[in-house]
């Protein structure tokens, strides 16, 4: 079986309060997000969310509630969003 390695792209933002909640909601609704990590101001991961295709609102709601509780603290948080990139098709050489 020939498998191609799936490539990922990670973006990092520093956010506070409701901006953190909005970013997580946006990321969950995207189709290509694989994982969301929320880190505190010392860089320690406080919440890691594996996101699978087909996440429904019933599953996402508790996650967003947990993020809102974390965001209520007066800290600045770092959010890392890991996205899947479609495999690149091989280019034929001339």
Biopython code that builds the backbone (N, CA, C, O; Angstrom):
import numpy as np
from Bio.PDB.StructureBuilder import StructureBuilder

atoms = [
    (1, "UNK", "N", (0.844, -1.164, 0.000)),
    (1, "UNK", "CA", (0.000, 0.000, 0.000)),
    (1, "UNK", "C", (0.891, 1.229, 0.000)),
    (1, "UNK", "O", (1.816, 1.321, 0.807)),
    (2, "UNK", "N", (0.631, 2.164, -0.882)),
    (2, "UNK", "CA", (1.425, 3.372, -1.000)),
    (2, "UNK", "C", (0.700, 4.519, -0.316)),
    (2, "UNK", "O", (-0.342, 4.978, -0.786)),
    (3, "UNK", "N", (1.257, 4.975, 0.792)),
    (3, "UNK", "CA", (0.647, 6.083, 1.516)),
    (3, "UNK", "C", (1.509, 7.320, 1.347)),
    (3, "UNK", "O", (2.738, 7.246, 1.357)),
    (4, "UNK", "N", (0.848, 8.456, 1.191)),
    (4, "UNK", "CA", (1.578, 9.710, 1.142)),
    (4, "UNK", "C", (1.443, 10.386, 2.495)),
    (4, "UNK", "O", (0.384, 10.347, 3.122)),
    (5, "UNK", "N", (2.511, 10.996, 2.929)),
    (5, "UNK", "CA", (2.485, 11.671, 4.225)),
    (5, "UNK", "C", (1.622, 12.917, 4.127)),
    (5, "UNK", "O", (1.736, 13.710, 3.192)),
    (6, "UNK", "N", (0.760, 13.062, 5.113)),
    (6, "UNK", "CA", (-0.102, 14.228, 5.143)),
    (6, "UNK", "C", (0.672, 15.389, 5.739)),
    (6, "UNK", "O", (1.271, 15.262, 6.806)),
    (7, "UNK", "N", (0.658, 16.509, 5.055)),
    (7, "UNK", "CA", (1.378, 17.681, 5.527)),
    (7, "UNK", "C", (0.469, 18.520, 6.411)),
    (7, "UNK", "O", (-0.749, 18.535, 6.237)),
    (8, "UNK", "N", (1.072, 19.205, 7.349)),
    (8, "UNK", "CA", (0.294, 20.071, 8.231)),
    (8, "UNK", "C", (0.891, 21.471, 8.233)),
    (8, "UNK", "O", (2.064, 21.674, 7.922)),
    (9, "UNK", "N", (0.050, 22.418, 8.592)),
    (9, "UNK", "CA", (0.441, 23.813, 8.707)),
    (9, "UNK", "C", (-0.082, 24.290, 10.054)),
    (9, "UNK", "O", (-1.260, 24.101, 10.359)),
    (10, "UNK", "N", (0.766, 24.900, 10.857)),
    (10, "UNK", "CA", (0.351, 25.362, 12.174)),
    (10, "UNK", "C", (0.426, 26.878, 12.235)),
    (10, "UNK", "O", (1.438, 27.479, 11.874)),
    (11, "UNK", "N", (-0.669, 27.494, 12.703)),
    (11, "UNK", "CA", (-0.675, 28.936, 12.918)),
    (11, "UNK", "C", (-0.790, 29.194, 14.416)),
    (11, "UNK", "O", (-1.422, 28.428, 15.145)),
    (12, "UNK", "N", (-0.179, 30.271, 14.859)),
    (12, "UNK", "CA", (-0.170, 30.621, 16.274)),
    (12, "UNK", "C", (-0.648, 32.057, 16.438)),
    (12, "UNK", "O", (-0.201, 32.957, 15.727)),
    (13, "UNK", "N", (-1.566, 32.262, 17.389)),
    (13, "UNK", "CA", (-2.069, 33.592, 17.709)),
    (13, "UNK", "C", (-2.075, 33.771, 19.215)),
    (13, "UNK", "O", (-2.270, 32.806, 19.953)),
    (14, "UNK", "N", (-1.864, 34.996, 19.681)),
    (14, "UNK", "CA", (-2.004, 35.304, 21.099)),
    (14, "UNK", "C", (-3.280, 36.113, 21.264)),
    (14, "UNK", "O", (-3.444, 37.170, 20.656)),
    (15, "UNK", "N", (-4.191, 35.595, 22.106)),
    (15, "UNK", "CA", (-5.514, 36.189, 22.250)),
    (15, "UNK", "C", (-5.934, 36.241, 23.703)),
    (15, "UNK", "O", (-5.355, 35.574, 24.561)),
    (16, "UNK", "N", (-6.961, 37.055, 23.967)),
    (16, "UNK", "CA", (-7.565, 37.154, 25.302)),
    (16, "UNK", "C", (-9.062, 37.046, 25.198)),
    (16, "UNK", "O", (-9.654, 37.387, 24.174)),
    (17, "UNK", "N", (-9.674, 36.569, 26.267)),
    (17, "UNK", "CA", (-11.118, 36.607, 26.435)),
    (17, "UNK", "C", (-11.922, 36.041, 25.284)),
    (17, "UNK", "O", (-11.653, 34.947, 24.789)),
    (18, "UNK", "N", (-12.908, 36.806, 24.873)),
    (18, "UNK", "CA", (-13.840, 36.344, 23.845)),
    (18, "UNK", "C", (-13.177, 36.166, 22.483)),
    (18, "UNK", "O", (-13.682, 35.414, 21.650)),
    (19, "UNK", "N", (-12.059, 36.841, 22.243)),
    (19, "UNK", "CA", (-11.338, 36.641, 20.981)),
    (19, "UNK", "C", (-10.817, 35.205, 20.895)),
    (19, "UNK", "O", (-10.792, 34.614, 19.815)),
    (20, "UNK", "N", (-10.400, 34.644, 22.039)),
    (20, "UNK", "CA", (-9.952, 33.248, 22.083)),
    (20, "UNK", "C", (-11.108, 32.310, 21.774)),
    (20, "UNK", "O", (-10.959, 31.372, 20.990)),
    (21, "UNK", "N", (-12.257, 32.560, 22.386)),
    (21, "UNK", "CA", (-13.444, 31.735, 22.159)),
    (21, "UNK", "C", (-13.852, 31.801, 20.686)),
    (21, "UNK", "O", (-14.146, 30.772, 20.078)),
    (22, "UNK", "N", (-13.871, 33.001, 20.116)),
    (22, "UNK", "CA", (-14.261, 33.168, 18.711)),
    (22, "UNK", "C", (-13.303, 32.432, 17.781)),
    (22, "UNK", "O", (-13.736, 31.832, 16.797)),
    (23, "UNK", "N", (-12.007, 32.473, 18.082)),
    (23, "UNK", "CA", (-11.006, 31.797, 17.241)),
    (23, "UNK", "C", (-11.195, 30.284, 17.290)),
    (23, "UNK", "O", (-11.079, 29.614, 16.263)),
    (24, "UNK", "N", (-11.485, 29.739, 18.473)),
    (24, "UNK", "CA", (-11.703, 28.297, 18.600)),
    (24, "UNK", "C", (-12.954, 27.889, 17.833)),
    (24, "UNK", "O", (-12.940, 26.890, 17.114)),
    (25, "UNK", "N", (-14.036, 28.650, 17.979)),
    (25, "UNK", "CA", (-15.270, 28.342, 17.236)),
    (25, "UNK", "C", (-15.016, 28.352, 15.733)),
    (25, "UNK", "O", (-15.467, 27.462, 15.011)),
    (26, "UNK", "N", (-14.293, 29.361, 15.271)),
    (26, "UNK", "CA", (-13.974, 29.465, 13.846)),
    (26, "UNK", "C", (-13.159, 28.261, 13.380)),
    (26, "UNK", "O", (-13.423, 27.697, 12.318)),
    (27, "UNK", "N", (-12.174, 27.876, 14.178)),
    (27, "UNK", "CA", (-11.309, 26.752, 13.811)),
    (27, "UNK", "C", (-12.081, 25.439, 13.779)),
    (27, "UNK", "O", (-11.861, 24.609, 12.896)),
    (28, "UNK", "N", (-12.988, 25.247, 14.742)),
    (28, "UNK", "CA", (-13.768, 24.008, 14.780)),
    (28, "UNK", "C", (-14.641, 23.886, 13.535)),
    (28, "UNK", "O", (-14.850, 22.783, 13.029)),
    (29, "UNK", "N", (-15.146, 25.004, 13.044)),
    (29, "UNK", "CA", (-16.040, 24.970, 11.883)),
    (29, "UNK", "C", (-15.298, 24.826, 10.554)),
    (29, "UNK", "O", (-15.919, 24.554, 9.527)),
    (30, "UNK", "N", (-13.986, 25.006, 10.565)),
    (30, "UNK", "CA", (-13.208, 24.794, 9.341)),
    (30, "UNK", "C", (-13.106, 23.292, 9.087)),
    (30, "UNK", "O", (-13.127, 22.497, 10.028)),
    (31, "UNK", "N", (-12.999, 22.917, 7.857)),
    (31, "UNK", "CA", (-12.958, 21.496, 7.537)),
    (31, "UNK", "C", (-11.585, 20.856, 7.630)),
    (31, "UNK", "O", (-11.483, 19.630, 7.671)),
    (32, "UNK", "N", (-10.521, 21.658, 7.665)),
    (32, "UNK", "CA", (-9.187, 21.079, 7.580)),
    (32, "UNK", "C", (-8.381, 21.165, 8.870)),
    (32, "UNK", "O", (-7.172, 20.934, 8.844)),
    (33, "UNK", "N", (-9.011, 21.490, 10.000)),
    (33, "UNK", "CA", (-8.297, 21.605, 11.268)),
    (33, "UNK", "C", (-8.154, 20.229, 11.896)),
    (33, "UNK", "O", (-9.127, 19.483, 12.000)),
    (34, "UNK", "N", (-6.941, 19.895, 12.312)),
    (34, "UNK", "CA", (-6.678, 18.601, 12.941)),
    (34, "UNK", "C", (-6.594, 18.694, 14.451)),
    (34, "UNK", "O", (-7.025, 17.785, 15.160)),
    (35, "UNK", "N", (-6.026, 19.818, 14.958)),
    (35, "UNK", "CA", (-5.790, 19.908, 16.388)),
    (35, "UNK", "C", (-5.718, 21.368, 16.804)),
    (35, "UNK", "O", (-5.215, 22.213, 16.064)),
    (36, "UNK", "N", (-6.230, 21.657, 18.002)),
    (36, "UNK", "CA", (-6.159, 22.989, 18.580)),
    (36, "UNK", "C", (-5.496, 22.849, 19.948)),
    (36, "UNK", "O", (-5.897, 22.012, 20.756)),
    (37, "UNK", "N", (-4.485, 23.669, 20.201)),
    (37, "UNK", "CA", (-3.791, 23.650, 21.485)),
    (37, "UNK", "C", (-3.862, 25.054, 22.076)),
    (37, "UNK", "O", (-3.522, 26.033, 21.412)),
    (38, "UNK", "N", (-4.311, 25.147, 23.340)),
    (38, "UNK", "CA", (-4.341, 26.417, 24.054)),
    (38, "UNK", "C", (-3.236, 26.365, 25.103)),
    (38, "UNK", "O", (-3.179, 25.447, 25.921)),
    (39, "UNK", "N", (-2.347, 27.382, 25.063)),
    (39, "UNK", "CA", (-1.220, 27.426, 25.994)),
    (39, "UNK", "C", (-1.315, 28.674, 26.860)),
    (39, "UNK", "O", (-1.829, 29.708, 26.434)),
    (40, "UNK", "N", (-0.805, 28.557, 28.097)),
    (40, "UNK", "CA", (-0.788, 29.715, 28.983)),
    (40, "UNK", "C", (0.393, 30.619, 28.648)),
    (40, "UNK", "O", (1.142, 30.351, 27.709)),
    (41, "UNK", "N", (0.557, 31.706, 29.430)),
    (41, "UNK", "CA", (1.612, 32.666, 29.111)),
    (41, "UNK", "C", (3.023, 32.134, 29.365)),
    (41, "UNK", "O", (3.994, 32.760, 28.938)),
    (42, "UNK", "N", (3.160, 30.992, 30.051)),
    (42, "UNK", "CA", (4.472, 30.345, 30.199)),
    (42, "UNK", "C", (4.740, 29.335, 29.086)),
    (42, "UNK", "O", (5.814, 28.734, 29.044)),
    (43, "UNK", "N", (3.782, 29.141, 28.189)),
    (43, "UNK", "CA", (3.964, 28.223, 27.077)),
    (43, "UNK", "C", (3.549, 26.792, 27.357)),
    (43, "UNK", "O", (3.798, 25.909, 26.536)),
    (44, "UNK", "N", (2.915, 26.539, 28.512)),
    (44, "UNK", "CA", (2.452, 25.190, 28.848)),
    (44, "UNK", "C", (1.061, 24.959, 28.268)),
    (44, "UNK", "O", (0.181, 25.811, 28.392)),
    (45, "UNK", "N", (0.869, 23.820, 27.643)),
    (45, "UNK", "CA", (-0.440, 23.480, 27.083)),
    (45, "UNK", "C", (-1.428, 23.229, 28.214)),
    (45, "UNK", "O", (-1.186, 22.389, 29.080)),
    (46, "UNK", "N", (-2.548, 23.962, 28.208)),
    (46, "UNK", "CA", (-3.576, 23.756, 29.226)),
    (46, "UNK", "C", (-4.775, 23.014, 28.659)),
    (46, "UNK", "O", (-5.576, 22.453, 29.407)),
    (47, "UNK", "N", (-4.898, 23.010, 27.340)),
    (47, "UNK", "CA", (-5.994, 22.304, 26.688)),
    (47, "UNK", "C", (-5.567, 21.925, 25.285)),
    (47, "UNK", "O", (-5.094, 22.766, 24.521)),
    (48, "UNK", "N", (-5.735, 20.661, 24.949)),
    (48, "UNK", "CA", (-5.416, 20.165, 23.616)),
    (48, "UNK", "C", (-6.651, 19.466, 23.076)),
    (48, "UNK", "O", (-7.167, 18.531, 23.688)),
    (49, "UNK", "N", (-7.124, 19.933, 21.914)),
    (49, "UNK", "CA", (-8.370, 19.430, 21.350)),
    (49, "UNK", "C", (-8.095, 18.783, 20.002)),
    (49, "UNK", "O", (-7.750, 19.480, 19.048)),
    (50, "UNK", "N", (-8.240, 17.465, 19.901)),
    (50, "UNK", "CA", (-8.158, 16.851, 18.573)),
    (50, "UNK", "C", (-9.479, 17.104, 17.849)),
    (50, "UNK", "O", (-10.550, 16.805, 18.378)),
    (51, "UNK", "N", (-9.402, 17.643, 16.668)),
    (51, "UNK", "CA", (-10.607, 17.960, 15.899)),
    (51, "UNK", "C", (-10.651, 17.013, 14.713)),
    (51, "UNK", "O", (-9.699, 16.923, 13.938)),
    (52, "UNK", "N", (-11.763, 16.311, 14.582)),
    (52, "UNK", "CA", (-11.920, 15.397, 13.467)),
    (52, "UNK", "C", (-12.956, 15.941, 12.502)),
    (52, "UNK", "O", (-13.804, 16.751, 12.875)),
    (53, "UNK", "N", (-12.883, 15.501, 11.286)),
    (53, "UNK", "CA", (-13.893, 15.899, 10.308)),
    (53, "UNK", "C", (-15.248, 15.407, 10.787)),
    (53, "UNK", "O", (-15.374, 14.271, 11.244)),
    (54, "UNK", "N", (-16.230, 16.232, 10.688)),
    (54, "UNK", "CA", (-17.570, 15.840, 11.084)),
    (54, "UNK", "C", (-17.887, 16.103, 12.545)),
    (54, "UNK", "O", (-18.832, 15.532, 13.088)),
    (55, "UNK", "N", (-17.094, 16.976, 13.195)),
    (55, "UNK", "CA", (-17.414, 17.328, 14.578)),
    (55, "UNK", "C", (-18.757, 18.044, 14.579)),
    (55, "UNK", "O", (-18.950, 19.028, 13.865)),
    (56, "UNK", "N", (-19.664, 17.548, 15.374)),
    (56, "UNK", "CA", (-21.004, 18.134, 15.425)),
    (56, "UNK", "C", (-21.116, 19.071, 16.608)),
    (56, "UNK", "O", (-20.279, 19.044, 17.511)),
    (57, "UNK", "N", (-22.140, 19.894, 16.606)),
    (57, "UNK", "CA", (-22.325, 20.899, 17.645)),
    (57, "UNK", "C", (-22.421, 20.275, 19.036)),
    (57, "UNK", "O", (-21.966, 20.871, 20.012)),
    (58, "UNK", "N", (-22.999, 19.100, 19.134)),
    (58, "UNK", "CA", (-23.144, 18.448, 20.443)),
    (58, "UNK", "C", (-21.787, 18.123, 21.054)),
    (58, "UNK", "O", (-21.638, 18.142, 22.275)),
    (59, "UNK", "N", (-20.809, 17.829, 20.227)),
    (59, "UNK", "CA", (-19.463, 17.542, 20.714)),
    (59, "UNK", "C", (-18.685, 18.837, 20.908)),
    (59, "UNK", "O", (-17.913, 18.958, 21.859)),
    (60, "UNK", "N", (-18.877, 19.798, 20.025)),
    (60, "UNK", "CA", (-18.127, 21.044, 20.079)),
    (60, "UNK", "C", (-18.572, 21.943, 21.221)),
    (60, "UNK", "O", (-17.759, 22.711, 21.734)),
    (61, "UNK", "N", (-19.825, 21.877, 21.635)),
    (61, "UNK", "CA", (-20.348, 22.769, 22.674)),
    (61, "UNK", "C", (-19.578, 22.663, 23.997)),
    (61, "UNK", "O", (-19.215, 23.699, 24.554)),
    (62, "UNK", "N", (-19.311, 21.464, 24.525)),
    (62, "UNK", "CA", (-18.537, 21.401, 25.777)),
    (62, "UNK", "C", (-17.117, 21.941, 25.620)),
    (62, "UNK", "O", (-16.560, 22.518, 26.554)),
    (63, "UNK", "N", (-16.543, 21.752, 24.451)),
    (63, "UNK", "CA", (-15.199, 22.264, 24.195)),
    (63, "UNK", "C", (-15.211, 23.782, 24.240)),
    (63, "UNK", "O", (-14.344, 24.395, 24.865)),
    (64, "UNK", "N", (-16.181, 24.388, 23.586)),
    (64, "UNK", "CA", (-16.278, 25.846, 23.564)),
    (64, "UNK", "C", (-16.559, 26.370, 24.975)),
    (64, "UNK", "O", (-16.042, 27.422, 25.351)),
    (65, "UNK", "N", (-17.356, 25.664, 25.748)),
    (65, "UNK", "CA", (-17.626, 26.055, 27.129)),
    (65, "UNK", "C", (-16.343, 26.030, 27.963)),
    (65, "UNK", "O", (-16.105, 26.931, 28.768)),
    (66, "UNK", "N", (-15.525, 25.008, 27.772)),
    (66, "UNK", "CA", (-14.250, 24.921, 28.491)),
    (66, "UNK", "C", (-13.318, 26.060, 28.078)),
    (66, "UNK", "O", (-12.634, 26.641, 28.920)),
    (67, "UNK", "N", (-13.292, 26.372, 26.803)),
    (67, "UNK", "CA", (-12.463, 27.479, 26.315)),
    (67, "UNK", "C", (-12.943, 28.795, 26.919)),
    (67, "UNK", "O", (-12.128, 29.632, 27.307)),
    (68, "UNK", "N", (-14.261, 28.981, 27.002)),
    (68, "UNK", "CA", (-14.812, 30.211, 27.577)),
    (68, "UNK", "C", (-14.407, 30.353, 29.045)),
    (68, "UNK", "O", (-14.112, 31.457, 29.502)),
    (69, "UNK", "N", (-14.393, 29.246, 29.780)),
    (69, "UNK", "CA", (-13.979, 29.282, 31.184)),
    (69, "UNK", "C", (-12.504, 29.667, 31.301)),
    (69, "UNK", "O", (-12.129, 30.446, 32.178)),
    (70, "UNK", "N", (-11.688, 29.131, 30.432)),
    (70, "UNK", "CA", (-10.263, 29.464, 30.431)),
    (70, "UNK", "C", (-10.076, 30.931, 30.036)),
    (70, "UNK", "O", (-9.276, 31.645, 30.640)),
    (71, "UNK", "N", (-10.817, 31.374, 29.021)),
    (71, "UNK", "CA", (-10.678, 32.739, 28.520)),
    (71, "UNK", "C", (-11.113, 33.771, 29.544)),
    (71, "UNK", "O", (-10.680, 34.922, 29.477)),
    (72, "UNK", "N", (-11.963, 33.386, 30.493)),
    (72, "UNK", "CA", (-12.438, 34.319, 31.514)),
    (72, "UNK", "C", (-11.301, 34.751, 32.447)),
    (72, "UNK", "O", (-11.383, 35.806, 33.075)),
    (73, "UNK", "N", (-10.263, 33.953, 32.536)),
    (73, "UNK", "CA", (-9.115, 34.339, 33.338)),
    (73, "UNK", "C", (-8.381, 35.484, 32.635)),
    (73, "UNK", "O", (-8.370, 35.547, 31.406)),
    (74, "UNK", "N", (-7.785, 36.365, 33.387)),
    (74, "UNK", "CA", (-7.214, 37.583, 32.819)),
    (74, "UNK", "C", (-5.818, 37.376, 32.239)),
    (74, "UNK", "O", (-4.965, 38.257, 32.350)),
    (75, "UNK", "N", (-5.588, 36.264, 31.645)),
    (75, "UNK", "CA", (-4.292, 35.982, 31.035)),
    (75, "UNK", "C", (-4.359, 36.155, 29.529)),
    (75, "UNK", "O", (-5.435, 36.207, 28.933)),
    (76, "UNK", "N", (-3.182, 36.244, 28.933)),
    (76, "UNK", "CA", (-3.094, 36.189, 27.484)),
    (76, "UNK", "C", (-2.757, 34.750, 27.130)),
    (76, "UNK", "O", (-1.835, 34.165, 27.698)),
    (77, "UNK", "N", (-3.495, 34.186, 26.202)),
    (77, "UNK", "CA", (-3.352, 32.786, 25.826)),
    (77, "UNK", "C", (-2.784, 32.683, 24.427)),
    (77, "UNK", "O", (-2.995, 33.563, 23.592)),
    (78, "UNK", "N", (-2.070, 31.616, 24.178)),
    (78, "UNK", "CA", (-1.582, 31.322, 22.837)),
    (78, "UNK", "C", (-2.392, 30.158, 22.311)),
    (78, "UNK", "O", (-2.565, 29.148, 22.993)),
    (79, "UNK", "N", (-2.885, 30.302, 21.102)),
    (79, "UNK", "CA", (-3.636, 29.218, 20.470)),
    (79, "UNK", "C", (-2.871, 28.774, 19.238)),
    (79, "UNK", "O", (-2.491, 29.590, 18.398)),
    (80, "UNK", "N", (-2.652, 27.475, 19.141)),
    (80, "UNK", "CA", (-2.024, 26.875, 17.969)),
    (80, "UNK", "C", (-3.080, 26.055, 17.249)),
    (80, "UNK", "O", (-3.717, 25.183, 17.841)),
    (81, "UNK", "N", (-3.258, 26.340, 15.976)),
    (81, "UNK", "CA", (-4.235, 25.615, 15.164)),
    (81, "UNK", "C", (-3.466, 24.864, 14.086)),
    (81, "UNK", "O", (-2.812, 25.466, 13.233)),
    (82, "UNK", "N", (-3.555, 23.537, 14.139)),
    (82, "UNK", "CA", (-2.863, 22.676, 13.172)),
    (82, "UNK", "C", (-3.857, 22.277, 12.095)),
    (82, "UNK", "O", (-4.895, 21.680, 12.381)),
    (83, "UNK", "N", (-3.532, 22.611, 10.856)),
    (83, "UNK", "CA", (-4.417, 22.317, 9.726)),
    (83, "UNK", "C", (-3.777, 21.289, 8.805)),
    (83, "UNK", "O", (-2.561, 21.275, 8.616)),
    (84, "UNK", "N", (-4.610, 20.434, 8.238)),
    (84, "UNK", "CA", (-4.148, 19.460, 7.251)),
    (84, "UNK", "C", (-4.023, 20.146, 5.903)),
    (84, "UNK", "O", (-4.862, 20.963, 5.521)),
    (85, "UNK", "N", (-2.984, 19.807, 5.207)),
    (85, "UNK", "CA", (-2.795, 20.306, 3.850)),
    (85, "UNK", "C", (-2.974, 19.124, 2.898)),
    (85, "UNK", "O", (-2.452, 18.040, 3.157)),
    (86, "UNK", "N", (-3.697, 19.319, 1.817)),
    (86, "UNK", "CA", (-3.856, 18.199, 0.884)),
    (86, "UNK", "C", (-2.506, 17.780, 0.325)),
    (86, "UNK", "O", (-1.635, 18.619, 0.101)),
    (87, "UNK", "N", (-2.332, 16.482, 0.100)),
    (87, "UNK", "CA", (-1.046, 16.026, -0.452)),
    (87, "UNK", "C", (-0.822, 16.628, -1.835)),
    (87, "UNK", "O", (-1.745, 16.763, -2.638)),
    (88, "UNK", "N", (0.415, 16.979, -2.079)),
    (88, "UNK", "CA", (0.773, 17.569, -3.362)),
    (88, "UNK", "C", (0.921, 16.452, -4.400)),
    (88, "UNK", "O", (1.535, 15.416, -4.144)),
    (89, "UNK", "N", (0.355, 16.689, -5.543)),
    (89, "UNK", "CA", (0.469, 15.720, -6.633)),
    (89, "UNK", "C", (1.895, 15.777, -7.177)),
    (89, "UNK", "O", (2.471, 16.858, -7.300)),
    (90, "UNK", "N", (2.461, 14.623, -7.501)),
    (90, "UNK", "CA", (3.814, 14.636, -8.052)),
    (90, "UNK", "C", (3.842, 15.335, -9.396)),
    (90, "UNK", "O", (2.927, 15.192, -10.207)),
    (91, "UNK", "N", (4.896, 16.085, -9.619)),
    (91, "UNK", "CA", (5.053, 16.819, -10.879)),
    (91, "UNK", "C", (5.867, 15.939, -11.816)),
    (91, "UNK", "O", (6.955, 15.479, -11.471)),
    (92, "UNK", "N", (5.325, 15.715, -13.001)),
    (92, "UNK", "CA", (6.052, 14.918, -13.998)),
    (92, "UNK", "C", (7.224, 15.725, -14.539)),
    (92, "UNK", "O", (7.082, 16.893, -14.899)),
    (93, "UNK", "N", (8.368, 15.086, -14.587)),
    (93, "UNK", "CA", (9.531, 15.754, -15.140)),
    (93, "UNK", "C", (9.513, 15.613, -16.648)),
    (93, "UNK", "O", (9.083, 14.598, -17.196)),
    (94, "UNK", "N", (9.986, 16.644, -17.294)),
    (94, "UNK", "CA", (10.023, 16.645, -18.766)),
    (94, "UNK", "C", (11.256, 16.010, -19.283)),
    (94, "UNK", "O", (11.446, 15.928, -20.496)),
]
sb = StructureBuilder()
sb.init_structure("model")
sb.init_model(0)
sb.init_chain("A")
sb.init_seg("    ")
for serial, (resi, resn, name, xyz) in enumerate(atoms, 1):
    if name == "N":
        sb.init_residue(resn, " ", resi, " ")
    sb.init_atom(name, np.array(xyz, "f"), 0.0, 1.0, " ", f" {name:<3s}", serial, name[0])
structure = sb.get_structure()
